[in-house]
Amino acid sequence: MTANPYQRAFARARHARGFDAVPILSIIGGALAAALVRANVYDFAPGLAHHTPLAADAAAGLVARVGLLLAAGLTLGTFDIVVRGPDRAVLDIHPLLPGPWYASRVTESARVRLPWLLAGLAALWPLADARALFFCGTALAGAWFAGLGVGIGVNLAAPAIGLDARFTGALDAIRGVNPRLQAALLYAPGAALGIAGMGILGGTEGLSASLGGSPSPLLLLPWALGAAGIILGRAAAPNAARLPALLGEIDAAYANADAPDEARIVYLQWAVRFLPTRLQIHVLRELRHVWRGERGWATGAWGLAIVAAVAGWAGQLWAAAGLVLVIAGVGARLTALEPAWIAEGLGLTAGTVKRARALAVAGVASPVAMAAGAAFVLHHGGAGVVAAAVLVGVCAVGASVSVRVGRAYVPVAVLLAGAIAGLYDGGAWLWAQPLWGWGP
């Protein structure tokens, strides 16, 4: 067992949460996303084996876009872990051990955001050429590391920058009504993204040259920036002792702008009144669990809804159904993380809990199903009505299955997705033929 108390706390929390399916789902999701757009986005791939400049530039452009997206998420994500972490209330009342605290934050940030990198790497499989996969994988991992390292370093250095007279002019120009020290912290993620982004763009220039047959040291620029950020963060780790007072000032400044009931409002609360009276309070409890403990699934559903709409427009309902099943996986998380004694203490039967949880999960996954179904109807006419109904059914089935099987949901969802894909290939009549005289 490690002597680092912060890492010990993270390890205990992971053990309490149980099996984490996110890395597996990330790999599957990245690979499926690449399959969906392979014909249009990866049409340059055959030219990589011949080192053609056009193919090299296209691959570098693809990696640059994905790398910048990773860096944007990481600079914001590291702010949450090193500045606004969920354990802030515990840390603030104890003496800070800068070295162990910083080491735990770096390793935890890397562990939590590793699925993002896995999804990006899994999406490279259509490149096929081993040499191209190596260089593109190196560049993409460098972009991920740059976002991680620069994000940690700049976010931790922000309080010291706010007190440094050399940055007074720059902060005064951008801070608006915010005090200078607060402005440095508030704008740190944007500054980190700008620094990491320039390194990523430089690295993709090296990637283009390397794919063209002339390996370039610029390919390693994001790695160098990430390492520099890690070193900067280590030097700035004692600044974390200033964060409680600084965050308290920011929270106090914004407290008057919050609505009185905002802390109690949860996602989809407005829809609960349409359910049977006996289930309303139980579904609301499950929605609170999602919004306060698994909010990333609820907000991530809207991001996947955009991808699902593209899939629906292209007629790839099997891919949209797979995305619905991914979001429905939140049901397995809710089942695994809620102790059994809560339902027992409230006097709830297992059936009531499962029904309420399945309805809440179906609501969270519904944007993906509705976006894909609406796009299919708009592009394919009346035949899309059946497809939209099928997606709603997949949403309901996925929610129910994830709640009932818990941690076994990942292999079950993979089998469901495979069955849907087989139905799509073998039963295209379901959504390709006219419906009651409508459609093509």
Secondary structure, DSSP 8 states (H G I E B T S, - for coil): --S-HHHHHHHHHHHHH----HHHHHHHHHHHHHHHHHHHHSTTGGGGGGT-HHHHHHHHHHHHHHHHHHHHHHHHHHHHHHTS-TTHHHHTTS---HHHHHHHHHHHHHHHHHHHHHHHHHTTGGG--HHHHHHHHHHHHHHHHHHHHHHHHHHHHHHHHHH-GGGHHHHHHH-TTS-HHHHHHHTHHHHHHHHHHHHHHHHHHHHHHHHTT---GGGGHHHHHHHHHHHHHHHHGGGGGGHHHHHHHHHHHHHTTS-TTGGG--TTGGGGGGS-HHHHHHHHHHHHHHHHH-HHHHHHHHHHHHHHHHHHHTT-HHHHHHHHHHHHTHHHHHHHHS-HHHHHHTT--HHHHHHHHHHHHHHHHHHHHHHHHHHHHHHHGGGHHHHHHHHHHHHHHHHHHHHHHGGGHHHHHHHHHHHHHHHHHH-THHHHS-BTTB--
